[in-house]
Amino acid sequence: MKHQETLRTKSDVILIGAGIMSATLGVLLKELAPELSITVLERLDAASRESSNAWNNAGTGHSAFCELNYTPEKADGSIDVHKALHIAESYERSKEFWAYLSATKRIIDPDEFITAIPHYSFVWGEENINFLKRRYEALQAYELFQGMVYSENREEITNWLPIVMKDRNPNLPIAATGMQIGTDVNFGTLTKAMFRYLQKFDNVHIHFFEDVKDLERAKSGLWHLTSHNLQTHEKEHHEAKFVFIGAGGGSLPLLEKSDIPEAEGFGGFPVSGQWLRCRNREVILSHYAKVYGKASVGSPPMSVPHLDTRIIDGKKELLFGPYAGFTTKFLKKGSYLDLVKSLEFDNIFPMLSAGMHNLPLTKYLISQALQSHEDRMEALREYFPYAKSEDWELVVAGQRVQVIKADKEEGGVLEFGTEVVASKDGSLACLLGASPGASTSVSIMLEVLADCFPEEMKSESWKKKLQEMIPSFFGSMIEDGKLCKLSRELTKKQLELEEKIQLTKVLS
């Protein structure tokens, strides 16, 4: 066969993209089935250079404590907490897996990638205060949100968030909720640590500068991939039984080329991101929290404004944003032709329909892209009233491609979140979408395993190992409060979060 004449790699598993998703799936597979050979293909020169990079929006540690877009208000005025509960539980499972890896010395010490930082929601105006109070009350029924505090007291909120409250209009009604057990995660550092662990295995090989161009299923059942080596400019071929496409914004074009029936009707809407980054170390050191507000009308959920303390490479940083923008790129280092090239016969109508239904969003993104520095500073001053323009600079964040799905009633709908698309035979899986992505990576990859390795997931050996790595895997922290408490006690100890919470109180 022509492919085999220039075959470069042959393995059981190919992972496309060297981000947090591929790293998580690779480690899970090696823990569950050490005999599997794995090839990783990455188009850039190192792991975690795109969406998993700490500067590209992936460092917040989404746990639904303070992200108000995860608890929408229903038509009857009640608060829908379903998504928040799912994300909170998924994040706790991620912590369990990271704790296992760190405690067993498979990866770096926890203080190198996770830090305790309190999470807050902050709103003003009677309507928003009413929403926040009802959200707080709805979440109190679940152990996952026990420990959350609610306040409308200015003095108390000032103690929590001094720079947010300084110089604020004293006549403006305000409210806030807070969770002390919030965390910040450097997913870039974590991703690299996981790949370093994988590289210790003789049957795992990671290849950089490999731009995957095509993939097809042979009659033998194997997948044949063609890549372009960006260093040698040679065309190379790869073969595997199972393929996972975890290439961030680059996943959709590859999914389309797979020609699996399950891929029909999927499209993507690219959204760029930007941050204001604080350059004043005195200001940076005066704030120690993640503070989320409500998104502007017409803005995408991923654009929920937040004043965000992060620990990046051991250094405290302060960001505000994200500011959205319109782009036709699917990757930060992609092509402006990405959107056009993604159009196919089966997704043109869903994409046009979704576009027609979301004209206010398109208008919003274009207006965001045209903002001046002072326009962005005005948005920041809603959360940090005395912010000085000279203390902040604009930095480009990552690209996100929101999922567009065919819909019988609407023609096409724009989805916010992540979605796993898997072939019926389980030989290929692809991850589409964005937030909360990285924070829920373990649960998402467990979904891939359930779709693509169903018989193995039923085996006693896999069940036993899954229980060891993720103790809550066979239970529900949403329904079982005791299980949630036990999980948090375990991860607090193994990830050394108790000591970090005490340090947080001192620093803040």
C-alpha positions as CSV (number, residue, x, y, z in Angstrom):
1,M,0.0,0.0,0.0
2,K,1.3,3.4,-0.9
3,H,0.9,4.8,2.6
4,Q,3.3,2.1,4.1
5,E,6.1,3.0,1.7
6,T,6.8,6.2,3.6
7,L,5.3,5.2,6.9
8,R,6.9,7.2,9.8
9,T,5.0,5.9,12.8
10,K,2.8,2.9,13.6
11,S,1.0,2.7,17.0
12,D,-2.2,1.7,18.8
13,V,-3.2,5.3,19.5
14,I,-2.5,8.6,17.8
15,L,-3.2,11.8,19.7
16,I,-3.5,14.9,17.5
17,G,-2.5,18.1,19.5
18,A,-0.2,18.3,22.5
19,G,-2.6,20.2,24.8
20,I,-4.3,19.3,28.1
21,M,-6.9,17.0,26.5
22,S,-4.4,14.8,24.7
23,A,-2.1,14.8,27.8
24,T,-5.0,13.7,30.0
25,L,-6.2,11.0,27.6
26,G,-2.7,9.7,27.1
27,V,-2.0,9.4,30.8
28,L,-5.3,7.8,31.5
29,L,-4.7,5.2,28.7
30,K,-1.2,4.4,29.9
31,E,-2.4,4.0,33.5
32,L,-5.2,1.7,32.4
33,A,-3.4,-0.2,29.6
34,P,0.4,0.3,29.8
35,E,0.9,-2.0,26.8
36,L,-0.7,0.5,24.4
37,S,1.7,2.4,22.1
38,I,1.0,6.1,21.6
39,T,2.1,8.6,19.1
40,V,1.5,12.3,19.7
41,L,1.5,14.7,16.7
42,E,1.8,18.5,17.4
43,R,2.2,21.2,14.8
44,L,4.0,23.7,17.1
45,D,7.5,23.3,18.6
46,A,6.4,22.3,22.1
47,A,3.4,21.1,24.2
48,S,0.7,23.5,25.5
49,R,1.5,26.4,23.2
50,E,-2.1,27.1,22.1
51,S,-5.3,26.8,24.2
52,S,-3.6,25.1,27.2
53,N,-1.1,28.0,27.6
54,A,-1.6,30.0,30.8
55,W,-1.8,33.3,28.8
56,N,-4.4,31.9,26.5
57,N,-7.4,31.9,28.8
58,A,-6.9,28.5,30.2
59,G,-5.7,29.3,33.7
60,T,-8.8,30.1,35.7
61,G,-9.7,26.7,37.2
62,H,-13.4,26.9,36.3
63,S,-15.4,25.3,39.1
64,A,-18.7,27.2,38.7
65,F,-18.3,28.9,42.1
66,C,-18.4,32.4,40.6
67,E,-19.1,32.1,36.8
68,L,-22.6,33.5,36.6
69,N,-23.1,32.3,33.0
70,Y,-23.3,28.7,34.3
71,T,-26.5,29.5,36.2
72,P,-28.9,31.1,33.7
73,E,-32.3,32.4,34.8
74,K,-35.3,30.5,33.4
75,A,-38.4,32.1,32.0
76,D,-40.2,31.5,35.3
77,G,-37.5,33.4,37.2
78,S,-36.0,30.3,38.8
79,I,-32.2,29.6,38.5
80,D,-31.0,26.7,36.4
81,V,-28.1,25.1,38.4
82,H,-27.7,22.0,36.3
83,K,-24.6,23.2,34.4
84,A,-23.0,24.6,37.4
85,L,-23.4,21.3,39.3
86,H,-22.0,19.3,36.4
87,I,-18.9,21.6,36.1
88,A,-18.3,21.7,39.8
89,E,-18.4,17.9,40.1
90,S,-16.2,17.6,37.0
91,Y,-13.6,19.9,38.4
92,E,-13.5,18.0,41.7
93,R,-12.8,14.8,39.6
94,S,-10.0,16.6,37.8
95,K,-8.5,17.5,41.2
96,E,-8.7,13.9,42.2
97,F,-6.8,12.8,39.1
98,W,-4.1,15.5,39.5
99,A,-3.8,14.6,43.2
100,Y,-3.2,10.9,42.3
101,L,-0.6,11.8,39.7
102,S,1.2,14.2,42.1
103,A,1.0,12.0,45.2
104,T,2.4,9.0,43.3
105,K,5.3,11.2,41.9
106,R,4.1,10.7,38.3
107,I,4.2,14.5,37.8
108,I,5.5,17.6,39.5
109,D,4.6,18.8,43.0
110,P,1.2,20.4,43.3
111,D,2.6,23.8,44.2
112,E,4.0,24.1,40.7
113,F,0.6,24.0,39.0
114,I,-2.3,24.7,41.5
115,T,-2.8,27.5,44.0
116,A,-5.7,28.3,46.4
117,I,-7.3,31.6,45.3
118,P,-10.8,32.6,46.5
119,H,-13.5,33.0,43.9
120,Y,-16.1,35.8,44.0
121,S,-19.1,36.9,42.1
122,F,-19.7,40.7,42.3
123,V,-22.8,42.6,41.0
124,W,-24.5,45.9,41.3
125,G,-28.0,47.1,40.7
126,E,-31.2,45.7,42.3
127,E,-32.0,43.3,39.4
128,N,-28.5,41.8,39.4
129,I,-28.5,41.6,43.2
130,N,-31.8,39.8,43.2
131,F,-30.4,37.3,40.6
132,L,-27.3,36.7,42.7
133,K,-29.2,36.1,45.9
134,R,-31.5,33.6,44.2
135,R,-28.5,31.9,42.7
136,Y,-26.9,31.6,46.1
137,E,-30.1,30.2,47.6
138,A,-30.5,27.6,44.8
139,L,-26.9,26.4,45.2
140,Q,-27.1,26.0,48.9
141,A,-29.1,22.7,48.5
142,Y,-25.8,21.0,47.3
143,E,-22.7,20.1,49.2
144,L,-20.6,21.1,46.2
145,F,-21.4,24.7,47.0
146,Q,-21.4,24.6,50.8
147,G,-19.0,27.2,52.2
148,M,-20.3,29.9,49.8
149,V,-21.0,33.2,51.6
150,Y,-23.4,35.9,50.4
151,S,-23.2,39.6,51.4
152,E,-24.7,43.0,50.6
153,N,-22.6,44.6,53.4
154,R,-20.2,47.1,52.0
155,E,-17.7,46.8,54.9
156,E,-17.6,43.0,54.5
157,I,-17.2,43.1,50.8
158,T,-14.5,45.7,51.1
159,N,-12.6,43.3,53.4
160,W,-12.9,40.6,50.6
161,L,-12.2,42.9,47.6
162,P,-10.4,46.1,48.6
163,I,-9.5,47.4,45.2
164,V,-12.9,46.6,43.8
165,M,-14.6,48.7,46.5
166,K,-12.2,51.6,46.7
167,D,-13.6,54.8,45.2
168,R,-16.9,53.0,44.4
169,N,-20.2,55.0,44.4
170,P,-21.5,54.6,48.0
171,N,-25.1,55.0,46.9
172,L,-24.8,52.1,44.4
173,P,-26.4,48.8,45.8
174,I,-23.9,45.9,45.5
175,A,-23.7,42.2,46.4
176,A,-21.1,39.5,46.3
177,T,-20.8,35.8,46.9
178,G,-17.5,34.1,47.8
179,M,-15.8,30.7,48.0
180,Q,-12.5,30.4,49.9
181,I,-11.8,26.9,48.4
182,G,-11.4,28.3,44.8
183,T,-8.2,27.5,43.0
184,D,-6.0,28.7,40.1
185,V,-4.4,26.2,37.8
186,N,-1.5,26.7,35.3
187,F,-2.6,24.3,32.7
188,G,0.4,24.9,30.6
189,T,2.7,23.7,33.4
190,L,0.4,20.7,34.1
191,T,0.2,19.7,30.5
192,K,4.0,19.7,30.1
193,A,4.4,17.7,33.3
194,M,2.0,15.0,32.0
195,F,3.8,14.8,28.7
196,R,7.1,14.4,30.5
197,Y,5.6,11.5,32.3
198,L,4.4,9.9,29.1
199,Q,7.8,10.3,27.5
200,K,9.3,8.0,30.1
201,F,7.5,5.0,28.4
202,D,9.4,3.3,25.6
203,N,6.2,3.0,23.5
204,V,5.2,6.6,23.7
205,H,6.6,9.0,21.1
206,I,5.9,12.8,20.8
207,H,6.6,14.5,17.5
208,F,6.6,18.3,17.1
209,F,6.3,20.3,13.9
210,E,3.9,17.8,12.5
211,D,0.9,19.5,10.8
212,V,-1.7,16.8,10.2
213,K,-3.3,17.4,6.8
214,D,-5.5,14.4,6.2
215,L,-6.8,11.2,7.7
216,E,-8.7,8.3,6.2
217,R,-10.0,4.9,7.3
218,A,-8.5,1.9,5.4
219,K,-10.4,-1.3,4.7
220,S,-8.3,-3.0,7.4
221,G,-9.9,-0.7,9.9
222,L,-6.7,1.2,10.6
223,W,-6.5,5.0,10.4
224,H,-3.9,6.5,8.0
225,L,-2.8,10.0,8.7
226,T,-0.8,12.3,6.5
227,S,1.2,15.1,8.0
228,H,3.5,17.9,6.8
229,N,6.7,18.2,8.7
230,L,7.2,22.0,9.2
231,Q,11.0,21.6,9.6
232,T,11.9,19.1,6.8
233,H,8.9,20.0,4.6
234,E,8.4,16.3,4.0
235,K,5.1,14.5,3.7
236,E,4.9,11.8,6.3
237,H,2.4,9.0,7.2
238,H,1.2,7.6,10.4
239,E,-1.0,4.6,11.2
240,A,-3.1,3.7,14.3
241,K,-6.1,1.7,15.5
242,F,-7.5,4.7,17.4
243,V,-7.3,8.4,16.8
244,F,-8.1,11.3,19.1
245,I,-8.4,14.8,17.6
246,G,-7.6,17.2,20.4
247,A,-6.3,20.1,18.4
248,G,-8.3,22.9,19.8
249,G,-9.6,25.2,17.1
250,G,-7.9,22.9,14.5
251,S,-10.1,20.0,15.4
252,L,-13.1,20.8,13.2
253,P,-11.2,20.7,9.9
254,L,-9.7,17.3,10.8
255,L,-13.0,15.9,11.9
256,E,-14.5,16.9,8.6
257,K,-11.7,15.1,6.7
258,S,-12.3,11.9,8.7
259,D,-15.6,11.5,6.8
260,I,-17.3,9.7,9.7
261,P,-21.1,10.1,9.5
262,E,-21.2,11.5,13.1
263,A,-19.3,14.6,11.9
264,E,-22.1,15.7,9.5
265,G,-23.6,19.1,10.2
266,F,-21.0,20.4,12.5
267,G,-19.5,23.8,12.0
268,G,-17.5,26.3,14.0
269,F,-17.7,30.0,14.9
270,P,-14.3,31.4,15.7
271,V,-13.9,34.0,18.5
272,S,-10.6,35.7,19.4
273,G,-9.8,36.9,22.9
274,Q,-7.7,39.7,24.5
275,W,-6.8,40.6,28.0
276,L,-5.7,43.7,29.8
277,R,-2.6,42.8,31.8
278,C,-1.5,44.8,34.8
279,R,2.1,46.1,34.7
280,N,2.0,47.7,38.2
281,R,3.4,45.3,40.7
282,E,1.9,47.3,43.6
283,V,-1.6,46.9,42.2
284,I,-1.0,43.2,41.4
285,L,0.0,42.5,45.0
286,S,-3.0,44.4,46.4
287,H,-5.5,41.9,44.9
288,Y,-5.8,38.2,45.6
289,A,-9.0,36.8,44.1
290,K,-10.9,35.9,41.0
291,V,-13.8,38.2,40.6
292,Y,-16.5,37.5,38.1
293,G,-19.4,39.7,37.0
294,K,-22.4,39.4,34.6
295,A,-21.8,39.3,30.9
296,S,-23.0,42.2,28.8
297,V,-26.2,41.7,26.8
298,G,-25.4,40.0,23.5
299,S,-21.9,38.9,24.5
300,P,-20.9,35.2,24.4
301,P,-20.7,33.4,27.7
302,M,-17.0,33.0,27.4
303,S,-16.7,36.8,27.6
304,V,-18.0,37.1,31.2
305,P,-15.8,39.9,32.6
306,H,-13.4,38.9,35.5
307,L,-10.6,40.5,37.4
308,D,-8.4,37.6,37.7
309,T,-5.4,36.8,39.9
310,R,-3.2,34.1,38.4
311,I,0.0,32.4,39.3
312,I,2.0,31.9,36.2
313,D,5.4,30.3,36.4
314,G,5.6,31.1,40.1
315,K,4.8,34.8,39.6
316,K,1.6,36.6,40.6
317,E,-0.2,38.3,37.7
318,L,-3.4,40.3,37.3
319,L,-5.6,40.2,34.2
320,F,-8.9,41.7,33.2
321,G,-11.2,40.5,30.4
322,P,-11.5,38.7,28.2
323,Y,-12.4,41.1,25.4
324,A,-13.8,39.3,22.5
325,G,-13.0,39.9,18.8
326,F,-14.1,38.7,15.4
327,T,-11.6,36.6,13.4
328,T,-11.7,33.9,10.7
329,K,-8.8,32.0,12.3
330,F,-9.4,28.7,14.1
331,L,-6.0,28.9,16.0
332,K,-3.9,31.7,17.3
333,K,-1.2,30.6,14.9
334,G,-3.7,29.6,12.2
335,S,-4.8,30.9,8.9
336,Y,-7.3,33.6,8.0
337,L,-8.8,31.1,5.6
338,D,-9.7,28.6,8.3
339,L,-13.3,29.5,8.5
340,V,-13.8,29.5,4.7
341,K,-12.0,26.1,4.4
342,S,-14.3,24.6,7.1
343,L,-17.4,25.1,4.9
344,E,-18.8,21.9,3.5
345,F,-22.1,20.9,1.8
346,D,-23.5,19.4,5.0
347,N,-22.7,22.4,7.3
348,I,-23.2,25.5,5.2
349,F,-26.9,25.7,6.0
350,P,-26.5,25.1,9.8
351,M,-23.7,27.7,9.9
352,L,-25.8,30.3,7.9
353,S,-28.8,29.6,10.1
354,A,-26.8,30.0,13.3
355,G,-25.3,33.2,11.9
356,M,-28.8,34.6,11.2
357,H,-30.0,33.7,14.7
358,N,-26.9,35.3,16.3
359,L,-26.5,38.7,14.5
360,P,-26.4,40.6,17.8
361,L,-23.4,38.4,18.8
362,T,-21.6,39.2,15.5
363,K,-22.2,42.9,16.0
364,Y,-20.9,42.6,19.5
365,L,-17.7,40.9,18.5
366,I,-17.0,43.5,15.8
367,S,-17.6,46.3,18.2
368,Q,-15.3,44.7,20.7
369,A,-12.6,44.5,18.1
370,L,-12.9,48.2,17.3
371,Q,-12.6,49.3,20.9
372,S,-9.9,51.8,21.9
373,H,-7.6,51.3,25.0
374,E,-9.8,53.8,26.9
375,D,-12.9,51.9,26.0
376,R,-11.4,48.8,27.5
377,M,-10.3,50.7,30.6
378,E,-13.9,52.0,31.1
379,A,-15.0,48.3,31.3
380,L,-12.2,47.6,33.8
381,R,-13.1,50.5,36.0
382,E,-16.5,48.9,36.6
383,Y,-14.6,46.4,38.7
384,F,-11.6,48.4,39.6
385,P,-12.7,52.1,39.9
386,Y,-9.3,53.8,40.3
387,A,-7.5,51.8,37.6
388,K,-4.9,53.9,35.7
389,S,-4.6,53.5,31.9
390,E,-0.8,53.5,32.0
391,D,-0.8,50.5,34.4
392,W,-2.4,48.2,31.9
393,E,-1.5,46.7,28.5
394,L,-3.4,44.7,25.9
395,V,-2.3,41.1,25.3
396,V,-3.7,38.7,22.8
397,A,-5.2,35.6,24.3
398,G,-6.2,32.3,22.6
399,Q,-8.6,31.5,19.8
400,R,-11.8,29.7,20.5
401,V,-14.1,27.9,18.0
402,Q,-17.7,27.6,19.3
403,V,-19.6,24.6,18.1
404,I,-22.4,25.0,15.5
405,K,-24.7,22.0,15.2
406,A,-27.4,21.1,12.7
407,D,-30.9,21.5,14.3
408,K,-34.2,20.4,12.8
409,E,-36.2,23.4,14.1
410,E,-33.6,26.2,13.9
411,G,-31.5,24.9,11.0
412,G,-28.3,25.5,13.0
413,V,-27.6,26.4,16.6
414,L,-24.5,27.9,18.2
415,E,-23.4,25.9,21.3
416,F,-21.3,27.2,24.1
417,G,-19.3,24.5,25.8
418,T,-17.5,21.4,24.7
419,E,-18.7,18.4,22.7
420,V,-17.2,14.9,22.1
421,V,-17.9,13.5,18.6
422,A,-17.1,9.8,18.3
423,S,-17.4,7.3,15.5
424,K,-19.9,4.5,16.0
425,D,-17.1,1.9,16.1
426,G,-15.1,3.9,18.6
427,S,-12.0,4.1,16.4
428,L,-12.0,7.9,16.4
429,A,-13.0,10.7,18.7
430,C,-12.8,14.5,18.4
431,L,-13.3,17.3,21.0
432,L,-15.0,20.5,19.8
433,G,-15.7,23.7,21.6
434,A,-14.2,25.7,24.4
435,S,-14.9,26.7,28.0
436,P,-14.8,25.2,30.6
437,G,-12.6,22.8,28.7
438,A,-9.3,22.4,30.6
439,S,-10.9,22.4,34.0
440,T,-13.2,19.5,33.1
441,S,-10.6,17.7,31.0
442,V,-10.6,14.5,33.1
443,S,-14.4,14.1,32.9
444,I,-14.4,14.8,29.2
445,M,-11.6,12.3,28.5
446,L,-13.5,9.7,30.6
447,E,-16.4,10.3,28.3
448,V,-14.1,9.5,25.3
449,L,-13.0,6.3,27.0
450,A,-16.7,5.3,27.6
451,D,-17.5,6.0,23.9
452,C,-14.4,4.4,22.4
453,F,-13.3,1.7,24.9
454,P,-16.7,0.5,26.2
455,E,-15.8,-3.2,26.8
456,E,-12.5,-2.2,28.5
457,M,-14.4,0.2,30.8
458,K,-16.5,-2.7,32.0
459,S,-13.5,-4.8,32.8
460,E,-12.6,-5.4,36.5
461,S,-9.0,-4.2,35.9
462,W,-10.0,-0.9,34.4
463,K,-12.7,-0.4,37.1
464,K,-10.2,-1.0,39.9
465,K,-7.6,1.4,38.4
466,L,-10.3,4.1,37.8
467,Q,-11.4,3.8,41.4
468,E,-7.7,4.2,42.5
469,M,-7.1,7.3,40.3
470,I,-10.5,9.0,40.7
471,P,-12.2,7.7,43.9
472,S,-15.5,9.4,43.2
473,F,-15.8,8.0,39.6
474,F,-18.6,5.5,40.4
475,G,-20.6,7.9,42.5
476,S,-22.3,11.3,42.3
477,M,-21.0,14.3,44.3
478,I,-24.2,16.1,43.2
479,E,-26.5,13.6,44.9
480,D,-24.1,12.3,47.6
481,G,-22.9,15.1,49.9
482,K,-20.7,12.7,51.9
483,L,-18.8,11.6,48.8
484,C,-18.2,15.3,48.0
485,K,-16.8,16.0,51.4
486,L,-14.5,12.9,51.3
487,S,-13.2,13.9,47.9
488,R,-12.4,17.4,48.9
489,E,-10.7,16.2,52.1
490,L,-8.5,13.9,50.0
491,T,-7.5,16.5,47.4
492,K,-7.0,19.2,50.0
493,K,-4.4,17.0,51.6
494,Q,-2.7,15.6,48.5
495,L,-2.7,18.9,46.6
496,E,-1.6,20.7,49.8
497,L,-4.5,23.2,49.5
498,E,-5.0,23.6,53.2
499,E,-1.7,25.3,53.6
500,K,-2.4,27.4,50.6
501,I,-5.8,28.6,51.9
502,Q,-4.1,29.8,55.1
503,L,-1.5,31.7,52.9
504,T,-4.3,33.2,50.9
505,K,-5.9,34.7,54.0
506,V,-2.6,36.3,54.9
507,L,-1.9,37.6,51.4
508,S,-5.5,39.0,51.0
